[in-house]
């Protein structure tokens, strides 16, 4: 292993630990702040000087995610319909038609140049997502409690951005050209715009975020107040406009059926999105977690997944709708975690956890007792998900394959789907916090002593 390869592991690991240390340490003397911000600054520099250039220069060979998007965009520019063309392809893009204008835009340049530009744009959107998440989380805190020195807050923002940039979730998204970072930035920006009283801009963000429809759907629970009607109408209008780019309104229903049939085909036993397929080590879904935990009946695992998602959705709806006034960052974070568990996702989609991470980082510093422990636990779990090591999971799967002893079964049931279980626990902890602790804009019981 070369020195740069060793640093590729050491620097991100240090940044992840620094994120946890910043959340745990309160109050922080200035000399400690200087120590903690150093790994963040080094990490951001490493991302700019090595991680991003490697992603740009080392474009994968053969067919991969971005090449499928680029191919679909080329079909659109030639007047073809990707939904029809995808019916027989082995690895077609499964994004909804709201993503088609983006695909067409990406296809205006040759594949390599388009991939390089998209990687750089994704890196910029990642930083924007981190800044928006941090501001949303800070805006939800009462100003009278937010009396930490400015250098502590700046260090926290730098640590958050470094954590996102050097996470394996971001790296996997950059190297594959996936859309997870773009969707996360659009959704986080949409929440920020709505919070600032700009419903049209928020609607545009949610419409763009629908390129990852499984991620954006749970956020609808936060948009059920009377004042959100204008946002809903604008979001529907933007989405219809995007779909009309390739589909005639009279064909919306038939194209939707064809799209769902293609999704079902690729989720069939042995197909690329089969949750029981051994190679899907980076898949995050409840049916896969239940299957690995011992529920080997595929239909039973799917039914149990839908049942659990129903319970999670009902819990989120009850907690969100019972709150008076505007939803704070904890409520939006709960929906973001729900979005990461909804149906199925992969590691490339996990940058949506920027807002939950920023929220629990800040809340852990002002909370006390058991609540502080739950917030710190959430920080650790989210960092663990963001830095999920696919190669380690492959090694564990190969080690546990065929073993019938307790260690093999525990590794298969707990280690392989650990990201899903971690997110489920984060949801539970945030739900408890929302249920028993008042709005972070009004609560006075958690103020740290001076």
C-alpha positions in Angstrom: 0.0 0.0 0.0 1.4 3.4 -1.0 1.5 6.4 1.3 -1.3 8.2 -0.6 -3.5 5.1 -0.3 -2.7 5.0 3.4 -3.7 8.6 3.7 -6.9 7.9 1.8 -7.9 5.8 4.7 -6.3 7.7 7.6 -7.5 11.2 6.8 -11.2 10.4 6.3 -11.1 8.2 9.5 -9.6 11.1 11.4 -12.3 13.5 10.1 -15.1 11.1 11.1 -13.6 10.8 14.6 -13.2 14.6 14.8 -16.9 15.0 14.0 -17.8 12.8 17.0 -15.3 14.6 19.2 -16.7 18.0 18.4 -20.2 16.7 19.2 -19.1 15.2 22.6 -16.9 18.0 23.8 -18.7 20.9 25.6 -17.6 23.5 26.3 -14.5 23.7 24.0 -11.5 25.8 25.0 -10.0 27.7 22.1 -6.9 25.6 22.0 -9.1 22.5 21.6 -11.0 24.1 18.8 -7.8 24.8 17.0 -6.9 21.1 17.3 -10.2 19.9 16.1 -10.5 22.2 13.1 -7.1 21.2 11.8 -8.2 17.7 10.6 -11.3 19.3 9.0 -9.1 21.8 7.0 -6.7 19.0 6.0 -9.6 16.8 5.0 -11.2 19.5 2.8 -7.8 20.2 1.2 -7.3 16.4 0.6 -10.7 16.2 -1.0 -10.0 19.1 -3.3 -6.5 18.0 -4.2 -6.8 14.2 -4.4 -10.3 12.7 -3.9 -12.0 14.9 -6.5 -9.3 14.8 -9.1 -9.1 11.0 -8.9 -12.8 10.8 -9.4 -12.6 13.0 -12.4 -9.6 11.3 -14.0 -10.4 7.7 -13.3 -13.7 7.4 -15.0 -14.9 3.7 -14.9 -14.6 1.6 -18.0 -17.6 0.0 -19.7 -21.2 0.6 -18.7 -21.7 2.4 -15.3 -24.3 4.6 -13.7 -23.3 7.9 -15.4 -22.8 6.3 -18.8 -26.4 5.0 -18.5 -27.6 8.5 -17.8 -25.6 9.9 -20.7 -27.0 7.3 -23.0 -30.5 8.0 -22.0 -29.8 11.7 -22.6 -28.6 10.9 -26.1 -31.8 9.0 -26.7 -33.8 12.0 -25.6 -31.9 14.3 -27.9 -32.6 11.9 -30.8 -36.3 12.1 -30.1 -36.6 8.7 -28.4 -38.3 7.8 -25.1 -35.9 6.3 -22.5 -38.7 4.6 -20.7 -39.6 2.6 -23.8 -35.9 2.0 -24.7 -35.1 0.8 -21.1 -37.6 -2.1 -21.2 -35.0 -4.6 -22.4 -31.7 -3.1 -21.2 -29.6 -4.9 -18.6 -28.7 -1.8 -16.5 -31.0 1.1 -17.4 -31.4 4.2 -15.3 -34.5 3.8 -13.1 -35.0 7.5 -12.3 -38.4 9.0 -13.0 -39.0 11.2 -16.1 -38.4 14.4 -14.0 -34.7 13.4 -14.4 -34.9 13.4 -18.2 -34.1 17.1 -18.8 -31.0 16.6 -16.7 -30.0 13.6 -18.7 -30.4 15.5 -21.9 -28.3 18.3 -20.6 -25.5 15.8 -19.6 -25.6 14.3 -23.1 -24.7 17.7 -24.8 -21.0 16.9 -24.3 -19.0 13.7 -24.9 -19.1 11.2 -22.1 -15.7 11.9 -20.5 -16.1 15.7 -20.5 -19.6 15.4 -19.2 -18.6 13.1 -16.4 -15.8 15.4 -15.3 -18.1 18.5 -15.2 -20.7 16.5 -13.3 -18.2 15.3 -10.7 -17.0 18.9 -10.1 -20.6 20.1 -10.0 -21.5 17.3 -7.5 -18.6 18.4 -5.3 -19.9 22.0 -5.2 -23.4 20.8 -4.5 -22.1 18.7 -1.6 -20.6 21.8 0.0 -23.9 23.7 -0.6 -25.8 20.9 1.0 -23.6 21.0 4.1 -23.9 24.8 4.5 -27.7 24.7 4.0 -28.0 21.9 6.5 -25.9 23.7 9.1 -27.9 26.9 8.7 -31.1 25.1 9.0 -30.0 23.3 12.2 -28.7 26.5 13.7 -31.8 28.4 12.7 -33.9 26.0 14.8 -31.9 26.7 17.9 -33.0 29.5 20.2 -30.6 32.4 19.9 -30.4 32.7 23.7 -28.8 29.3 23.8 -26.6 29.7 20.7 -24.0 31.6 22.6 -21.0 29.5 21.7 -17.9 31.4 20.4 -18.0 32.0 16.7 -14.8 29.9 16.2 -16.6 26.9 17.7 -19.5 27.3 15.3 -17.1 27.7 12.3 -15.2 24.7 13.4 -18.4 22.7 13.5 -19.3 23.8 10.0 -15.9 22.9 8.6 -16.0 19.5 10.3 -19.5 18.8 8.9 -18.4 19.7 5.3 -15.2 17.7 5.6 -17.2 14.7 7.0 -19.6 14.9 4.0 -16.8 15.3 1.4 -14.6 12.5 2.7 -17.4 10.1 3.4 -17.6 6.9 1.4 -21.1 7.9 0.4 -19.8 11.0 -1.4 -16.9 9.1 -2.8 -19.1 6.4 -4.2 -21.4 9.0 -5.7 -18.6 10.9 -7.3 -16.9 7.9 -8.8 -20.1 6.4 -10.3 -21.6 9.7 -11.4 -24.8 9.0 -9.4 -27.4 11.6 -8.6 -27.6 11.2 -4.8 -25.6 14.4 -4.0 -27.7 16.5 -6.4 -31.0 15.2 -5.0 -29.8 15.8 -1.4 -28.6 19.3 -2.2 -31.9 20.1 -4.0 -34.0 18.8 -1.1 -32.0 20.5 1.6 -32.0 23.7 -0.4 -35.8 23.4 -0.8 -36.3 23.1 2.9 -34.1 26.2 3.5 -36.0 28.2 0.8 -39.4 27.2 2.4 -38.1 28.1 5.8 -37.1 31.6 4.4 -40.6 32.1 2.9 -39.7 31.4 -0.7 -42.2 28.7 -1.7 -41.6 28.8 -5.5 -37.8 28.3 -5.0 -38.6 25.5 -2.5 -41.0 23.9 -5.0 -38.2 23.9 -7.6 -35.9 22.2 -5.2 -38.4 19.5 -4.3 -39.1 19.0 -8.1 -35.4 18.6 -8.8 -35.1 16.3 -5.7 -37.7 14.0 -7.3 -34.9 12.6 -9.5 -34.5 10.4 -6.5 -38.2 9.8 -5.9 -37.7 7.2 -3.1 -35.8 9.8 -1.1 -38.1 12.8 -1.6 -41.5 11.1 -1.0 -41.3 11.1 2.9 -40.7 14.8 2.9 -44.3 15.4 1.8 -45.3 14.8 5.4 -43.6 18.1 6.3 -45.6 20.0 3.6 -49.1 19.4 4.9 -49.7 22.9 6.4 -52.2 25.3 4.9 -49.4 27.7 3.9 -47.8 25.0 1.7 -50.5 24.9 -1.0 -48.6 27.4 -3.2 -45.5 25.2 -2.9 -47.4 22.1 -3.8 -49.0 23.7 -6.9 -45.6 25.0 -8.0 -43.8 21.7 -7.4 -46.5 19.8 -9.4 -46.2 22.4 -12.2 -42.4 22.1 -12.3 -42.7 18.2 -12.3 -45.3 18.1 -15.1 -43.2 20.5 -17.1 -40.1 18.3 -16.7 -42.1 15.1 -17.6 -43.6 16.9 -20.6 -40.0 17.3 -21.9 -40.3 13.7 -23.2 -43.8 12.5 -22.5 -47.1 13.7 -23.9 -49.7 14.2 -21.1 -52.0 11.6 -22.7 -49.2 9.0 -22.2 -48.3 9.7 -18.6 -50.2 6.8 -17.2 -49.0 4.2 -19.7 -45.4 5.4 -19.3 -45.7 5.2 -15.5 -46.8 1.5 -15.8 -43.9 0.7 -18.1 -41.4 2.5 -15.7 -42.8 0.5 -12.8 -42.6 -2.8 -14.8 -38.9 -2.1 -15.5 -38.2 -1.4 -11.8 -40.0 -4.7 -11.0 -37.9 -6.6 -13.6 -34.6 -5.4 -12.1 -35.8 -6.3 -8.6 -36.7 -9.9 -9.6 -34.6 -12.8 -8.1 -31.1 -12.7 -9.4 -31.4 -9.3 -11.0 -29.2 -6.3 -10.2 -31.6 -4.8 -7.6 -32.6 -8.1 -6.0 -32.2 -7.5 -2.2 -31.1 -11.1 -1.7 -28.4 -10.9 -4.3 -25.0 -11.4 -2.6 -23.3 -8.5 -4.5 -25.6 -5.8 -3.2 -23.5 -5.2 -0.1 -24.1 -1.4 -0.2 -27.9 -1.7 -0.4 -29.8 -0.2 2.4 -33.3 -1.6 2.7 -35.4 -3.2 5.4 -36.3 -6.2 3.3 -32.6 -7.0 2.8 -31.9 -6.5 6.5 -34.8 -8.8 7.4 -33.7 -11.4 4.9 -30.2 -11.5 6.3 -31.6 -11.6 9.8 -33.2 -14.9 9.0 -36.5 -14.2 7.2 -35.6 -16.2 4.1 -39.1 -16.0 2.5 -38.8 -13.2 -0.1 -42.5 -12.3 -0.1 -42.6 -12.3 3.7 -39.6 -10.0 3.9 -41.2 -7.6 1.4 -44.5 -7.7 3.4 -42.6 -7.1 6.7 -40.8 -4.2 5.1 -44.0 -2.5 4.0 -45.5 -3.1 7.4 -42.5 -1.5 9.1 -42.4 1.4 6.7 -46.1 1.9 7.3 -45.4 2.1 11.1 -42.5 4.5 10.5 -44.6 6.7 8.3 -47.5 6.8 10.7 -45.1 7.7 13.5 -43.4 10.4 11.5 -46.8 11.8 10.4 -48.1 11.8 14.0 -45.0 13.6 15.3 -44.8 16.1 12.5 -48.4 17.0 12.3 -48.9 17.4 16.0 -46.3 20.2 16.3 -47.6 23.7 16.2 -46.1 26.3 14.0 -43.2 25.6 11.6 -41.3 22.3 11.6 -37.8 22.6 13.2 -34.7 20.9 12.0 -35.3 17.8 14.2 -38.6 17.2 12.4 -37.0 17.6 8.9 -34.2 15.4 10.1 -36.7 12.7 11.1 -38.1 12.8 7.6 -34.6 12.7 6.0 -33.9 9.5 8.0 -37.3 8.1 6.9 -36.3 9.0 3.3 -33.1 7.0 3.6 -35.0 4.0 4.7 -37.9 4.3 2.3 -38.1 1.3 -0.1 -34.4 0.8 -1.0 -31.3 2.9 -1.4 -27.6 2.5 -1.9 -24.6 4.1 -0.2 -24.6 6.8 -3.0 -27.9 8.2 -1.7 -26.8 8.7 1.9 -25.6 12.4 1.6 -29.3 13.2 2.4 -28.1 12.6 6.0 -26.4 16.0 6.0 -29.3 17.7 7.8 -29.7 14.9 10.4 -26.0 15.0 11.1 -25.8 18.8 11.5 -28.9 18.7 13.8 -27.7 16.0 16.1 -24.2 17.6 16.2 -25.6 20.8 17.5 -28.3 19.3 19.7 -25.7 17.0 21.4 -23.7 20.1 22.5 -26.7 21.7 24.4 -28.5 18.6 25.7 -28.0 17.0 29.0 -28.4 13.6 30.6 -30.0 10.8 28.6 -31.0 13.2 25.8 -27.3 14.1 25.2 -26.4 10.4 25.1 -29.1 9.8 22.5 -27.8 12.7 20.3 -24.2 11.6 20.6 -25.3 8.0 19.7 -27.1 9.4 16.6 -23.9 11.3 15.6 -21.9 8.1 15.8 -24.5 6.0 13.9 -24.8 8.5 11.1 -21.0 8.8 10.7 -20.8 5.0 10.6 -23.4 4.9 7.8 -21.7 7.6 5.8 -18.3 5.9 6.1 -19.7 2.4 5.4 -16.8 0.2 4.0 -18.1 -1.9 1.1 -14.8 -3.9 0.9 -15.1 -4.7 4.6 -18.7 -5.9 4.1 -17.6 -8.1 1.2 -14.9 -9.6 3.4 -17.4 -10.3 6.2 -19.9 -11.8 3.7 -17.3 -14.1 2.3 -16.2 -15.1 5.8 -19.8 -15.8 7.0 -20.9 -17.6 3.8 -21.7 -21.2 4.6 -21.0 -20.8 8.3 -23.8 -22.2 10.6 -22.3 -21.2 13.9 -23.5 -18.3 16.1 -20.7 -16.0 14.9 -21.5 -16.5 11.3 -25.2 -15.9 11.9 -24.6 -12.8 13.9 -22.3 -11.3 11.3 -24.9 -11.9 8.6 -27.8 -10.6 10.6 -26.1 -7.5 12.2 -22.9 -6.6 10.5 -23.9 -6.9 6.8 -27.1 -4.8 7.1 -25.6 -2.6 9.9 -26.4 0.7 8.0 -30.1 -0.2 7.9 -30.3 -1.0 11.6 -28.3 2.1 12.4 -30.7 4.3 10.5 -33.7 2.6 12.1 -32.2 3.3 15.6 -31.5 7.0 14.6 -35.1 7.3 13.6 -36.3 5.9 16.9 -34.0 8.2 18.9 -35.2 11.3 16.9 -38.8 10.2 17.3 -38.4 9.9 21.0 -36.8 13.3 21.1 -39.6 14.9 19.2 -42.2 13.2 21.3 -40.9 14.2 24.7 -38.9 17.4 24.1 -40.5 20.6 23.0 -39.4 22.7 20.0 -35.7 23.5 20.1 -36.8 27.1 19.6 -38.6 27.3 22.9 -37.0 24.7 25.2 -35.1 26.3 28.2 -34.4 23.2 30.2 -31.3 22.1 28.2 -29.4 25.3 28.5 -25.8 24.5 29.4 -24.4 26.1 32.5 -22.2 29.1 32.1 
